[in-house]
Structures are given as C-alpha cells and as structure tokens.
Amino acid sequence: MKDKNTLRIIDANLNRFREALRVCEDVARFSIEDKAATARFKTLRHDVARAISGSKKVKYPSLVLSRDSVRDIGKFTTGSELARSGPLDILGANLQRAKESVRVLEEFTKIMDRELALKFKDIRFK
C-alpha cells in the first residue's frame, strides 16, 4: 500500500475518532449532564491530539495533504446515519464509531510509527 493511501486512512479515522468523541462529550455535557464523563471524553480528545503532534513519523500536515474528499467513494451518508431516536442513541452510535476508528488508527499507524500505534492502543483501552 502506498504511503499516501495509508495517510488517507489515518487521516479519515483520526477525524472520525475526534468527531465521535466530541459528540459523546456534548451528549455527556448537555443531555446527561455528567461532569466526569464529559471530562473523560475531553481528555481522550486531547490525548489523541498529543499523540499525533508528538509523532516524528506521522505529521498532521502530511495527513491533510493526503486528503482527496472529492474522489472519496465512501463519502455518502447511509440511511442508518439518519435514524436516531434521541441523545442516548446518538451516544451509542458515536461510541461505536470511536471504538472502530481508534482500532483502525492503531493498526495503520503500525505501518509508519509503532510508538504512535502503542499510544492509540493505550487510548483504545481507555
């Protein structure tokens, strides 16, 4: 696999993971009003930012340059993404999205930066 394709996978899943965590954080903060859960989601988002910014081999600018959203064959919304029954359903969907994304991050960063992969593994278990 070309490095650009690996970077695209990392970039897409990094964005997906951080977006999912933000949604979870907002549900915890505004719907559930759980201060501890809100803080945990915020901490995880910051852990991810630190992990990427601390990598010597996977740099954020190279992730951005690898994007090709115009030609992305998976950019269209599925029907299930439009069906949400309330905040807890939104929370569940985004927890699942975060879980899957961080696993992909762990696997694909192994190709380029094993130290970063270990950080994502640690984040996954949090």
C-alpha positions as CSV (number, residue, x, y, z in Angstrom):
1,M,0.0,0.0,0.0
2,K,1.3,3.4,-0.9
3,D,2.1,5.8,2.0
4,K,-0.5,8.3,0.7
5,N,-3.2,5.7,1.0
6,T,-2.0,4.8,4.5
7,L,-2.0,8.5,5.4
8,R,-5.6,8.9,4.0
9,I,-6.8,6.0,6.2
10,I,-5.1,7.5,9.2
11,D,-6.5,11.0,8.4
12,A,-10.1,9.8,7.9
13,N,-10.1,7.7,11.1
14,L,-8.4,10.5,13.1
15,N,-11.1,12.9,12.1
16,R,-13.8,10.3,12.6
17,F,-12.5,9.4,16.1
18,R,-12.2,13.1,17.2
19,E,-15.7,13.9,15.8
20,A,-17.2,10.9,17.6
21,L,-15.5,11.9,20.9
22,R,-16.8,15.5,20.5
23,V,-20.4,14.2,20.0
24,C,-20.0,11.9,23.0
25,E,-18.6,14.8,25.1
26,D,-21.5,17.0,24.1
27,V,-24.1,14.4,25.0
28,A,-22.4,13.8,28.3
29,R,-22.3,17.5,29.0
30,F,-25.6,18.8,27.7
31,S,-28.0,15.8,27.7
32,I,-26.8,13.6,30.6
33,E,-25.1,16.4,32.5
34,D,-22.4,14.1,33.7
35,K,-19.3,16.1,34.6
36,A,-17.0,13.1,35.0
37,A,-17.9,11.6,31.6
38,T,-17.6,15.0,29.9
39,A,-14.1,15.3,31.4
40,R,-13.1,11.8,30.3
41,F,-14.2,12.4,26.7
42,K,-12.4,15.7,26.6
43,T,-9.3,14.1,28.0
44,L,-9.4,11.4,25.3
45,R,-9.7,14.1,22.6
46,H,-6.7,15.8,24.0
47,D,-4.7,12.5,24.3
48,V,-5.3,12.0,20.6
49,A,-4.1,15.5,19.7
50,R,-1.0,15.0,21.8
51,A,-0.3,11.5,20.3
52,I,-0.4,12.9,16.7
53,S,1.5,16.1,17.5
54,G,4.2,14.0,19.2
55,S,4.8,11.7,16.3
56,K,8.0,12.1,14.5
57,K,6.8,10.0,11.5
58,V,3.1,10.9,11.1
59,K,2.8,14.6,10.7
60,Y,-0.6,16.4,10.6
61,P,0.3,18.5,7.5
62,S,1.0,15.3,5.6
63,L,-2.3,13.9,6.7
64,V,-4.1,17.0,5.4
65,L,-2.2,16.8,2.1
66,S,-3.2,13.2,1.6
67,R,-6.9,14.0,1.6
68,D,-9.0,13.5,-1.5
69,S,-12.6,14.1,-0.4
70,V,-13.8,14.9,-3.9
71,R,-13.0,11.4,-5.1
72,D,-13.8,9.6,-1.8
73,I,-16.1,6.7,-2.8
74,G,-17.3,6.3,0.8
75,K,-18.4,9.9,1.5
76,F,-22.2,9.4,1.1
77,T,-24.5,9.1,4.1
78,T,-26.2,5.8,4.8
79,G,-29.8,5.5,5.9
80,S,-28.8,4.3,9.4
81,E,-26.9,7.5,10.0
82,L,-30.1,9.5,9.5
83,A,-32.1,7.4,12.0
84,R,-31.5,8.5,15.6
85,S,-34.1,8.2,18.4
86,G,-32.5,10.5,20.9
87,P,-29.3,11.5,22.7
88,L,-28.6,8.1,24.1
89,D,-28.9,6.6,20.6
90,I,-26.6,9.2,19.3
91,L,-24.2,8.5,22.2
92,G,-24.2,4.7,21.4
93,A,-23.6,5.3,17.7
94,N,-20.7,7.6,18.3
95,L,-19.2,5.3,20.9
96,Q,-19.2,2.6,18.3
97,R,-17.7,4.9,15.7
98,A,-15.0,6.0,18.1
99,K,-14.2,2.3,19.0
100,E,-13.9,1.3,15.4
101,S,-11.9,4.4,14.4
102,V,-9.3,4.0,17.1
103,R,-8.8,0.4,16.2
104,V,-8.1,1.4,12.6
105,L,-5.7,4.1,13.8
106,E,-3.8,1.6,16.0
107,E,-3.5,-0.9,13.1
108,F,-2.5,1.6,10.3
109,T,0.0,3.6,12.4
110,K,1.9,0.4,12.9
111,I,3.0,0.7,9.3
112,M,4.6,4.1,9.9
113,D,5.1,4.7,13.6
114,R,5.0,1.8,16.1
115,E,5.3,4.2,19.0
116,L,2.2,6.1,17.8
117,A,0.4,2.7,17.4
118,L,1.1,1.9,21.0
119,K,-0.3,5.3,22.1
120,F,-3.5,4.5,20.1
121,K,-3.7,1.1,21.7
122,D,-3.5,2.7,25.1
123,I,-6.2,5.2,24.1
124,R,-8.4,2.4,22.8
125,F,-8.3,0.7,26.2
126,K,-9.3,3.9,28.0
